[in-house]
Amino acid sequence: MGVTTLETDPIDFADDGEGDLAFEVDLEFSTGTDAVKQQARAELLLFKGEIFENLDDGVDWYGSVLGQQSTRALPAARAAVRLALLRVPNLVEIIALALTFDSTTRVLTIVWEARTRFGDTVSDTVTMGS
């Protein structure tokens, strides 16, 4: 595709924004901050125990967040999201993190911004729920 990458650039299969692989004829790759953002999104959306190869991967949404009383759920979710983001390769510092929960629609919205080991910043909004 004419993209020049450095040997240290993160690289991953590109997705279509919905988590499915993006390709028309050939598989596409995402690089740089796009790859870091995609890896972070995948980490946040992965439930602990979802992947049989490593049952410890992912966020313990069921155990540490959804099983909490309502007053503890949002702080537990914030802590779980922070840990998940810091597990993403090439993310070194969380600059901003905001979580909101709409109890009517039961939708959790995560807005985050982080610094990469390359000095760039990357941000995203992830919505979970109905």
C-alpha positions as MATLAB code, in Angstrom:
seq = 'MGVTTLETDPIDFADDGEGDLAFEVDLEFSTGTDAVKQQARAELLLFKGEIFENLDDGVDWYGSVLGQQSTRALPAARAAVRLALLRVPNLVEIIALALTFDSTTRVLTIVWEARTRFGDTVSDTVTMGS';
ca = [
       0.000    0.000    0.000;
       3.007    2.281   -0.178;
       3.324    2.685    3.616;
       6.859    2.804    4.897;
       7.306    1.288    8.330;
      10.245    1.300   10.670;
      11.519   -1.952   12.092;
      10.203   -0.898   15.523;
       6.713    0.067   14.330;
       3.897   -2.021   15.757;
       2.086   -3.956   13.063;
      -1.162   -5.889   13.158;
      -3.855   -7.115   10.808;
      -6.196   -4.184   10.144;
      -9.784   -4.432   11.263;
     -12.882   -2.726    9.929;
     -13.633   -0.872   13.171;
     -16.092   -3.573   14.224;
     -13.446   -6.159   15.090;
     -13.564   -8.107   11.824;
     -10.514   -8.405    9.574;
     -10.424   -5.769    6.847;
      -9.605   -6.948    3.379;
     -10.922   -6.623   -0.125;
      -8.479   -8.778   -2.064;
      -5.525   -9.082    0.322;
      -5.318   -8.743    4.081;
      -4.527   -5.210    5.139;
      -2.163   -4.249    7.936;
      -2.374   -1.416   10.426;
       0.842    0.135   11.673;
       2.035    2.763   14.099;
      -0.547    4.450   16.298;
      -3.399    2.808   14.359;
      -2.043   -0.613   15.355;
      -1.617    0.452   18.986;
      -5.186    1.806   19.097;
      -6.527   -1.379   17.541;
      -4.637   -3.545   20.045;
      -5.978   -1.449   22.936;
      -9.550   -1.768   21.668;
      -9.146   -5.544   21.369;
      -7.745   -5.726   24.908;
     -10.672   -3.757   26.355;
     -13.296   -5.817   24.549;
     -11.756   -9.172   25.487;
     -13.473  -10.864   28.420;
     -11.237  -12.858   30.771;
     -11.525  -16.551   29.957;
     -12.727  -15.912   26.399;
      -9.600  -17.308   24.716;
      -8.927  -20.956   25.488;
      -5.193  -20.625   24.844;
      -4.793  -18.272   27.807;
      -7.766  -18.014   30.135;
      -6.072  -15.182   32.055;
      -6.083  -12.824   29.045;
      -8.693  -10.105   28.976;
     -10.612   -7.993   31.460;
     -12.444   -9.725   34.305;
     -15.683   -7.929   33.450;
     -17.876  -10.641   35.010;
     -15.961  -11.149   38.239;
     -14.468   -7.807   39.200;
     -16.862   -5.356   37.571;
     -20.321   -6.744   36.846;
     -20.448   -8.656   40.130;
     -20.000   -5.491   42.216;
     -22.598   -3.341   43.928;
     -23.479   -0.307   41.837;
     -21.401    2.054   43.991;
     -18.296   -0.104   43.432;
     -18.860   -1.088   39.808;
     -17.559    2.088   38.128;
     -14.382    2.338   40.259;
     -13.770   -1.382   39.637;
     -14.292   -0.876   35.895;
     -11.904    2.101   35.900;
      -9.195    0.037   37.620;
      -9.744   -2.905   35.231;
      -9.581   -0.645   32.172;
      -6.397    1.040   33.412;
      -4.712   -2.357   33.897;
      -5.912   -3.567   30.479;
      -4.532   -0.490   28.709;
      -1.174   -0.822   30.433;
      -0.920   -4.422   29.155;
      -1.023   -3.173   25.555;
       2.419   -3.359   23.951;
       3.836    0.095   23.199;
       1.438    2.005   25.520;
       3.494    3.478   28.329;
       1.350    6.119   30.036;
      -2.353    6.789   30.385;
      -2.949   10.512   29.969;
      -6.731   10.582   30.341;
      -9.365    8.016   31.228;
     -13.096    8.617   31.601;
     -15.824    6.042   32.088;
     -19.543    6.728   32.024;
     -22.340    4.266   32.586;
     -25.879    4.887   31.379;
     -28.049    2.782   33.692;
     -31.095    3.172   31.435;
     -29.447    1.738   28.323;
     -26.855   -0.292   30.322;
     -24.043    1.054   28.123;
     -20.526    1.664   29.406;
     -18.513    4.243   27.463;
     -14.744    4.342   27.853;
     -12.821    7.370   26.569;
      -9.058    7.161   26.872;
      -5.847    8.790   25.723;
      -2.363    7.362   26.183;
       1.230    7.976   25.209;
       3.092    5.387   23.166;
       6.718    4.419   23.605;
       7.349    6.317   20.351;
       6.253    9.621   21.961;
       2.947    9.821   20.070;
      -0.438    9.975   21.714;
      -3.349    7.763   20.777;
      -6.958    7.971   21.901;
     -10.197    6.105   21.390;
     -13.767    5.723   22.572;
     -15.037    2.213   23.261;
     -18.709    1.505   23.918;
     -19.806   -1.697   25.592;
     -23.354   -2.872   26.046;
     -26.627   -2.769   24.200;
];
